[in-house]
């Protein structure tokens, strides 16, 4: 009888373990994108993105698109052919891997995704200064009405506008007053961005130090730097030291860079003592498979302890977003 009870107890424990969800991940950098947002689908993405050398007689858009239609790597991630496919494949990964995503884009598209996976999506408002951008007051109203939680991705860098530009100042004031987290693109875009239609994109805008005057003017602003300001590491470390409220997400550098370079960059941040301010982000646009490759880039970092990996993949973001104990327990299946 004792042996029989032991077997039953063992089976019960094994059953509970089998039903337990994977440890949760918070992806601070997801996009609700149309399938053709990056060009006519399907498109391939090599990880790392293969560096291309351009002869001045060749057009960069043609070379760039050719790399995505005829990838040179043996295991590219292919994008789905339809908007529904992008959403459904992304949501399937979120559910299978127990991921909660901060998903940005137009509010109509974000809300459509949220209807498909309400428990998996934290809505974010994509933003870029321009003639059609909503006013600061409109941003405040949308946030007060619960239409979005995070303001981001802010992509002003693509149109040559630094964080401290006077035109952006009223939006930062609203974000600080309303306690809206802001995710701002400061770092790598697609290789050759100025030749892909982003004529005002400048590599100089990768510098995290461009945030410094903003932070002094708005000391209560909750902000995270998307793509961690790569490759301007020394500037980033100086900013993190001087401004303890700043966080970074690993974004696209987790899969676009060679693994050794990403690990070198991340290790320097962690070794400098800033591991508690690193957030996971995949920068998934139209390639759902990039999410898991980005997670693997963190999990394969031998210089990180298991606790540091969990902090980057979940704990730091849960604190930054001020999730409740009940929300955290639910994410862990408790």
C-alpha positions, 0 to 999 in steps of 0.5 A: 500500500505504501508503495502504491501511495508513493506512486500516486504521489509521484504521478501527481507531482509529475502531472502538476509539473507537466501542466505548469507554464514556462517561466514568463517573459515580458517582451517590451518591443513588439510590433503589430505590423501589416505583412507588407510593412517591410516590403512585399512578403514573404521576406527572409531575415538572416540572424545575424543580418548579413553585412553587405558591401555596396558598390556606389554604382549599385542601388542599396534598396535593390541589394537590401531587398535581394538579401531578403528574397534570396537569403544567403544564410542556411536558416532564415526566418521567413515572414508570413504572407498575410496580416492575419498570418503575422498576428496569428503566428506571433500570438501562437508564440506568445502563448506557447512561450508564456510571453506578455508583449508590449505591442505597438503600432496604430491603435486600431491594429493594436486593439485588433491584436489585443482582441485576439489575445487580451491576456498576452498584450499590453497596448502601446502607441507607436509615435513619430513627430509629423504633420499627422501625429496626435497632439499632446492633449490627444495623447493624454486623453487616449492614455486616460481612457485606457487606450494604451499603456506605453508610448512607443516605439517613438521613432523620431530618429528615422526623421532626424529628430533628436529626443531633445527637439523642442517639438517633442518637448510637450509630449515628454511633459505629458508623459511625465505628468501622466506617468506614461512609460516611453520607449524611444528608438535610440540605436540601430535601424536597418543597415543603410537606413538613409538610402532606404527612404529615411533620408534624415536618419543619422548614425549620430542619433544613436548616442544615448547622451542625446537624452541627457537634457530631457532627463534633467528637465523631466526627472520623473519620466519613465523611459527605456532606450530601445536597442540600447544605443548600440554601438555607443557603449561608453555613452550609454554607460555614462548615461546609466551612471548619471541617470538611474531612472533610465532602462534599456531594451535589447531590441533588434541587436539581439538577433541582427548582430553576430552573437559574439558582438551582442554578448560583448555589448550586453556583458559590458552593461551587466559587468558595469552594474546595470543588469537590473535596468536591462529589459528584454525586447525582440523588435519583432516586426513581420518575422514572428520567429525572431522572438524565440531567436532573441530569447535564445540570445539572452539564454545562451549568454554564459556570463549571465547567472540564471537569476540575471537571465530571469531579471532581463527576461521578466523581473526588470520589466515587471518592476518597470511597468509596475505590475501588481502582485496579482498580475505577476502571480498570474503570469507564473500560473499561480 
